[in-house]
């Protein structure tokens, strides 16, 4: 039977209506806005980022942002005059955003979440992977072990976070990525600071990966509470994130090391006249590294403030450096500059994270207890942590650790309590 033009058009309209009833309506989108460093914004990964359209669905948006960065590679800072590398190999755009240039898999996840407009009460801002995992595990029912997923108790979804433990680490986790899909027992991811094809916790690139869910390096898959406000199930109030507690601890350490005003330009002298620097009173090689990091953060500001030959001392024998009054004044200016504060914040956060890892290796399972040990580590090193834990007699809560600090005469227990309450 020959169909007329009107009949054909009628059938096409009917088919179009049927398709529209089956397919979801297109989501409205909006441009993503981000202002980064000049070098990043001049490159292809910024161009890829600009092509991402925010849908308003947090799972879709965090995955699309992460995928736009596949291929990105970390870099180093090099002194233009000496040719010497003065920054570490973990220098990234994401670390610049975080104000911390270090191992960056969790920093990358945090960056993606922030650009997607996801609250820190849903995906915590973190650089130390155990902090993110413990926070998400504390959101009742939000963390699924590899064994539970393999047994079918949970099906991973795009936007979930996947935490790994590589063979060389004593931590519960030392690497994290973003799940992009799951099919036939294979979980697909995008990860920062990794390499292909093996599991790498410090490979230096953003890459797409895949793993059998039975892979024993997977420890947990976490499903952030994207559907609500990020409150714990059944709670009426929000809990402070681990990142917020770490910030309070960092401020407490700064006050304890540099005086009641918590200044960043603290200077001191050792018995032999060597200088100690900054809010954590770094000595010797640590002080040298701190100054080099400040220089790497803002070389122009460093050179402008260096009116007394500090840069020359760095290139000579820093461990033998004994500053005069003019050089001490110059050091104070450098340390209290924006770049100086930024570098000290990053170094302090890394020390806090190292202290937590030390505490975990010594058997501290309580999250706040590990954080208290992180602050103690900044103040007295591993020896202080060991001594206090021995005094705790198994009570490794933050309260137990602070009580032991008081009993042993360590300063700062009250400030640590305040930071963690």
C-alpha positions in Angstrom: 0.0 0.0 0.0 1.4 3.4 -1.0 1.7 5.8 1.9 1.0 9.5 1.5 3.4 12.2 2.6 1.0 13.1 5.5 0.9 9.4 6.6 4.7 9.3 6.7 5.0 12.5 8.6 2.3 11.2 11.1 4.3 8.0 11.7 7.5 9.9 12.2 5.9 12.2 14.7 4.4 9.2 16.6 7.9 7.6 16.7 9.5 10.8 18.0 6.9 11.0 20.8 7.6 7.4 21.7 11.3 8.0 21.8 10.9 11.1 24.0 8.8 9.1 26.4 11.5 6.5 26.7 14.6 8.7 26.9 15.2 11.1 29.8 14.9 14.8 29.0 18.3 16.4 28.3 19.7 18.0 31.4 20.4 21.7 31.3 24.2 22.4 31.4 26.4 25.3 32.3 30.0 26.3 31.6 32.6 25.4 34.2 34.6 28.3 35.6 38.1 27.9 36.8 41.1 30.2 37.2 44.4 28.5 37.5 48.1 29.3 36.9 49.1 31.0 33.7 51.0 27.9 32.5 48.0 25.6 33.1 45.5 28.0 31.4 47.7 28.2 28.4 47.7 24.4 28.0 45.6 21.7 26.5 44.2 20.4 29.7 42.6 23.7 30.6 41.1 23.7 27.0 39.7 20.2 27.7 38.4 21.4 31.1 36.6 24.3 29.5 34.7 21.9 27.2 33.2 20.2 30.3 29.6 21.3 30.8 28.2 21.0 34.3 25.0 19.0 34.3 24.1 19.4 38.0 24.5 15.7 38.5 27.5 15.4 40.8 28.4 11.9 39.7 28.4 12.8 36.1 30.2 16.1 36.7 33.1 14.8 38.9 33.8 12.0 36.3 33.7 14.3 33.3 36.1 16.8 35.0 38.5 14.0 35.9 38.4 12.5 32.4 39.2 15.9 30.9 42.6 15.7 32.6 43.7 12.3 31.3 47.3 12.6 30.2 48.2 15.4 32.5 51.7 15.0 33.9 53.4 16.4 37.0 56.4 18.7 36.5 59.3 20.2 38.5 60.6 23.6 39.3 64.0 24.5 37.9 66.2 27.4 38.9 66.7 29.4 35.7 70.3 30.5 36.7 71.7 27.3 38.1 69.6 24.8 36.2 69.1 23.0 39.5 65.7 21.4 40.3 64.4 23.2 43.3 60.9 21.8 43.4 59.8 18.2 43.9 58.6 16.0 41.2 55.1 16.2 42.5 54.4 19.7 41.2 50.9 20.0 39.7 48.1 22.4 39.0 46.0 20.5 41.5 48.6 21.0 44.2 48.8 24.7 43.4 45.0 24.8 44.0 45.3 22.8 47.2 48.3 24.9 48.4 50.4 21.7 48.8 52.8 20.3 46.3 53.2 16.6 47.3 51.7 13.2 46.5 48.6 14.2 44.7 46.1 11.4 44.0 43.8 12.6 46.8 44.4 16.2 45.9 43.3 15.5 42.4 40.1 13.9 43.6 39.5 16.9 45.9 40.1 19.3 42.9 37.6 17.5 40.7 35.0 17.5 43.4 35.5 21.2 44.1 35.2 22.1 40.4 32.0 20.0 40.2 30.5 22.1 43.0 30.4 19.2 45.4 30.4 20.1 49.1 33.3 19.0 51.3 30.5 17.5 53.5 30.0 15.0 50.6 33.5 14.5 49.3 36.1 15.6 51.9 39.0 17.8 50.8 42.0 15.7 51.6 45.6 15.1 50.6 46.3 12.1 52.9 44.3 9.1 51.6 43.6 7.5 55.0 41.8 10.7 56.1 39.4 10.5 53.2 38.8 6.8 53.6 38.2 7.1 57.4 35.9 10.0 56.9 33.8 8.2 54.3 33.8 5.0 56.4 32.3 7.1 59.2 29.4 8.0 57.0 27.3 5.0 57.9 27.0 2.5 55.0 29.1 4.6 52.6 32.2 2.3 52.4 32.2 -1.1 50.9 35.1 -3.5 51.2 36.4 -5.2 48.1 35.1 -8.5 49.4 31.5 -7.1 49.9 31.5 -5.7 46.4 32.8 -8.9 44.9 30.1 -10.8 46.7 27.4 -8.5 45.2 26.6 -6.5 48.3 27.1 -3.2 46.3 27.5 -2.3 42.6 30.1 0.5 42.1 28.7 3.6 40.5 30.3 6.4 38.4 31.6 9.0 40.9 32.4 6.6 43.7 35.9 6.8 45.2 38.1 3.7 45.1 40.9 3.3 47.7 43.9 1.1 47.2 46.7 -0.3 49.3 49.9 -1.1 47.4 52.3 -3.8 48.7 54.9 -1.4 50.0 52.6 0.5 52.4 51.8 -0.1 56.0 48.9 2.4 55.8 45.3 1.2 55.4 45.4 3.0 52.0 47.9 5.1 50.0 46.1 5.7 46.7 42.7 6.8 45.5 40.9 7.2 42.2 37.4 8.0 40.9 35.2 5.2 39.5 33.9 5.8 36.0 32.0 2.5 35.6 31.6 -1.2 36.6 30.8 -4.1 34.3 31.2 -7.9 34.6 33.4 -7.7 37.7 35.7 -5.0 36.3 35.8 -1.6 37.9 36.9 1.3 35.6 38.6 4.3 37.1 40.4 7.6 36.4 43.3 8.4 38.8 45.8 11.1 39.5 49.5 10.5 40.3 49.4 7.0 38.7 50.9 5.1 35.8 49.7 2.4 33.4 49.0 -0.4 33.5 50.0 -1.5 37.0 48.7 0.0 40.3 50.9 3.0 41.0 50.5 5.4 43.9 53.0 7.9 42.6 53.2 7.4 38.9 53.0 11.1 38.0 50.1 11.2 35.5 46.4 11.2 35.2 45.2 8.0 33.6 42.3 5.7 33.0 42.6 2.3 34.6 40.7 -0.9 35.1 40.8 -3.7 37.7 39.1 -7.0 38.5 37.1 -6.4 41.7 39.0 -9.4 43.1 42.3 -7.5 42.9 43.6 -7.6 46.5 45.1 -4.1 46.2 41.6 -2.7 46.3 40.6 -2.0 49.9 37.3 0.0 49.7 34.9 1.5 47.3 33.1 4.5 48.9 29.8 6.0 47.7 29.7 9.7 48.7 26.3 10.9 49.8 25.6 12.7 46.6 21.8 12.4 47.0 21.5 14.5 50.1 23.5 17.2 52.0 26.3 14.9 53.1 24.8 14.5 56.6 25.4 11.2 58.4 22.4 8.9 58.1 20.1 9.8 61.0 22.1 12.8 62.1 20.7 16.3 62.3 24.0 18.1 62.4 27.1 18.1 60.3 30.4 16.7 61.5 33.6 18.6 60.9 35.6 17.0 58.2 39.1 15.5 58.7 40.5 18.4 56.6 38.9 21.0 59.0 40.3 19.2 62.0 43.8 19.1 60.4 43.5 22.8 59.7 42.8 23.5 63.4 45.7 21.2 64.4 48.0 23.0 62.0 47.1 26.3 63.6 47.7 24.8 67.0 51.2 23.6 66.1 52.0 27.0 64.7 51.0 28.7 67.9 52.9 26.2 70.0 56.1 26.5 68.0 56.1 30.2 67.3 54.4 31.8 70.3 51.0 32.9 71.3 50.5 35.0 68.2 51.1 32.0 65.9 53.4 34.0 63.7 55.0 32.5 60.7 58.3 34.4 60.9 59.6 32.7 64.1 63.4 32.5 64.3 65.6 30.9 66.9 69.2 29.8 67.5 70.6 26.4 68.4 73.4 26.0 70.9 76.0 26.4 68.1 74.4 29.4 66.6 72.6 27.8 63.7 69.2 29.3 62.8 65.8 27.6 63.2 63.1 28.7 60.9 59.4 29.3 60.8 56.2 28.2 62.5 57.4 24.6 63.1 61.0 25.6 63.9 62.7 23.6 61.2 66.4 22.8 61.7 69.2 22.3 59.2 68.3 20.5 56.1 64.6 20.9 56.8 65.0 24.6 57.0 67.0 24.6 53.7 64.2 22.6 52.0 61.6 25.0 53.3 63.4 28.0 51.9 63.8 26.3 48.6 60.1 25.5 48.5 59.3 29.2 49.2 61.6 30.1 46.3 59.9 27.6 44.1 56.5 28.9 45.0 57.3 32.5 44.1 60.8 33.0 42.8 60.2 36.7 42.0 58.9 37.5 45.5 61.9 35.6 47.0 64.4 37.5 45.0 62.7 40.8 45.8 62.7 40.1 49.5 66.2 38.6 49.6 68.2 41.8 50.4 70.9 40.0 52.5 72.2 37.1 50.5 69.9 34.3 51.7 69.8 32.7 48.2 73.6 32.7 48.0 73.7 30.9 51.4 71.3 28.3 50.1 73.7 27.6 47.2 76.7 27.5 49.5 76.8 25.4 52.7 73.5 26.1 54.4 74.3 23.9 57.4 77.2 26.1 58.3 75.1 29.3 57.8 75.1 31.7 60.8 72.9 34.7 60.0 73.7 38.2 61.2 71.0 40.7 62.2 70.4 41.9 58.6 70.0 38.4 57.4 67.7 37.5 60.3 65.5 40.4 59.3 65.5 39.3 55.7 64.6 35.7 56.7 61.6 37.1 58.7 60.4 38.9 55.6 60.7 35.9 53.4 59.0 33.6 55.9 56.1 35.9 56.6 55.4 36.6 52.8 52.5 35.0 51.1 54.8 32.4 49.5 56.4 31.8 52.9 53.1 31.2 54.6 51.9 29.0 51.8 55.1 26.8 51.9 54.9 26.5 55.7 51.3 25.5 55.6 52.0 22.8 53.1 55.1 21.6 55.0 53.1 21.5 58.3 50.3 19.6 56.7 52.7 17.0 55.4 54.3 16.7 58.8 50.8 16.1 60.3 50.1 13.4 57.8 53.5 11.8 58.4 52.7 11.7 62.1 49.3 10.1 61.5 51.0 7.4 59.4 53.5 6.8 62.2 50.7 6.5 64.7 48.8 4.0 62.5 51.9 1.9 62.1 52.1 1.9 65.9 48.6 0.5 66.2 46.4 3.7 66.6 43.1 2.9 64.9 41.1 5.9 66.2 41.0 8.7 63.6 41.1 11.6 66.1 43.8 9.7 68.0 45.9 9.5 64.9 45.4 13.3 64.4 46.5 14.0 67.9 49.6 11.9 67.3 50.1 13.9 64.1 50.3 17.2 66.1 52.6 15.5 68.7 54.8 14.3 65.9 55.3 17.9 64.7 56.3 18.9 68.3 58.5 16.0 69.2 59.0 13.5 66.4 58.5 9.8 66.5 60.2 9.4 69.9 57.5 11.6 71.5 54.7 9.7 69.8 56.1 6.3 71.0 56.6 7.6 74.6 53.1 9.0 74.8 51.5 5.9 73.3 53.3 3.8 75.8 51.9 5.9 78.6 48.3 5.5 77.2 48.2 1.8 78.1 46.0 1.0 75.1 43.7 4.0 75.2 44.6 5.5 71.9 41.7 7.9 71.7 42.5 11.6 71.3 41.4 12.1 74.9 43.7 9.3 76.1 46.6 10.7 74.1 46.2 14.2 75.4 45.9 12.9 79.0 49.2 11.1 78.5 50.8 14.2 77.1 49.7 16.1 80.3 51.1 13.4 82.5 54.4 13.4 80.8 54.7 17.2 80.7 54.3 17.8 77.0 52.9 21.2 76.1 50.0 21.6 73.8 47.5 19.0 75.0 44.8 21.6 75.6 45.2 23.1 72.1 45.0 19.7 70.5 41.8 18.9 72.5 40.2 22.1 71.3 41.2 21.4 67.7 39.6 18.0 67.8 36.4 18.8 69.7 
